[in-house]
Amino acid sequence: MSIFDNPDEYYMREALREARAAAAEDEVPIGAVIVSGERIIARAHNQTERLHDVTAHAEMLAFTAAEEHLGAKYLQECTLYVTVEPCPMCAGAAGWTQVGRIVYGAADPKRGYSLLTGPVLHPKTEVVGSVLADECEALIKEFFKRKRQ
């Protein structure tokens, strides 16, 4: 697939690569990439087990890497691609970074930020959900199915 065919799917596939890397490390398989000007400037996957840090979610690690790359704390011109709807912590961080756009794969009806009643994201942040949702959801379901065996 070319980036020009469908940029959101192209970058979500890159986030899925990160999610698979997390699964290979026995981490919850969530991956994220941050794009600026059609270029990936940050990639990350969950590392909560490896780092013994409950805040080491893919989004949080990607925000830090993107801010470091840009030398700035705001990401207004960037898009976060993440395989699962951000949790309230990550959505709060997205609000503080003022990320311009969030594209996620699978919804998270149990822990996603959309369960919150008040605004969390920056008012100008655009959100697009359900990009490659089936693929993103299947990866998570398979991971937890293996864990329960």
N, C-alpha and C positions, 0 to 999 in steps of 0.2 A: 504494500500500500504506500502510495506517495503522500507526503505531507499535504499536498495541494488537493488531493481527493476529498479528504475530510480531516482537517487539522485536529478537531477534538478527538476523533477516534485514534488518530496517529499518536498523539501525546498520551492518551489513556493507555494505549498499548505499551508505551514506555513506562508508565506508572505500574502497569501489570507486571512488567519485568522486575521492577523493584519489589512488588508484592511477592513474586515467586522467590526472590532472593531471601525475603523474610521467612517464608515457609521453609526454605532449605536450612535456615538457621533455627528452626523450631520456634519462630516468632509468629504472632498473629499476622497473617499475610495481607498487610496493607502497605501500599506503595504510593509515593507522591513524586511529582516532578513540578518544577516551577519554570515557566517559560516567559521570556522577555524578548520581544522583537523576533519571534519565530525561532528562538534559540533556547535550548534547555540550559538554564543557569544553575539549577540545583536538582539533585535527586536524593531520595532517602526512602528508607523503609523502617517499619517498627523495629526498635531495638530495646524494648523495655526489659526483656530478660537478660540480654547481653550486658547492658549498662546498669542493671539493677536500679532502674529509674522509671517510675510510673509515668513520667512526663515525656519519655523518649518516643513519642508517636511520630509517624512518618512526616506529618505536616509540620510539627514543631521543629524537627531536625532540618526539614527542607527550608523553612522560614529562616532559620539561622544561617544556613549555607547561602541562600539567596541574598540576604542582607549583607553578609560578608563579601560576596561576589560584587555586589553593587556599591559597597561602601556607604550604605544608607539604611535607615530603619523602616522606610516606607516602600511599599511594593505596588503603588497605584497602577503602574503600567504593566503589571505582571498577571499571569494566570496560574493558579494552582490547579493541578490535575491530581485527583486522589481517588483511589479505587473504591472507597467507602465514604459515605456521608460523614463529614467531620463531627466529632463529639463536641459537647459544649466547651471544653477546654480549648480545643483546636480552633473552633469557631470564634471564641473570644480572642485568641491570638491573631486570627485572620482579621478580626475587626481592628485590633491595634496596629497591624501592619498596613492596613488600608488596602489590602490586595484588591486589584481591580476586578478580578473575575475568579470564580471558583467553579470548576467542572468536576462532578463526582460521578462514580459508577453506580454502585449499589446503595440503595437507601438503607438506613439503620433505624428501623422502627422501635428498637429497644433503648438505644443510647445516642442516637443522632441529635444534633443541635436543633432540628426542626420540632422537637418535643417541647422546647422552651417557648414561653408565651411572649416574652419581650424581645426587642431587637438586640441582636448580638453582633452582627456584621456591620461594617461601615455602610452608611446609607447608599453609597454609590456602587457598592459591590454587586456585580451581576452574578447570578447563580444558575447553573445549568445542571440538571440531574439526569440520571439514567443513561449515561453514555457507556455503552458496552456493559450494561447492568447485569445481564445474564452471566457473562464471563466473570465479572468481578464477584458476583454473589456465589457462583459455583466454587470459586477458589476458597472463599471463607467457609462455606458449608463443608467442603471436603476436609479442610483443616480440622474443624471441630468434630467432624464425624470420626476422623482418625484418633483424635484426643480421647474420645469417649470409649474407644474399643479397648 
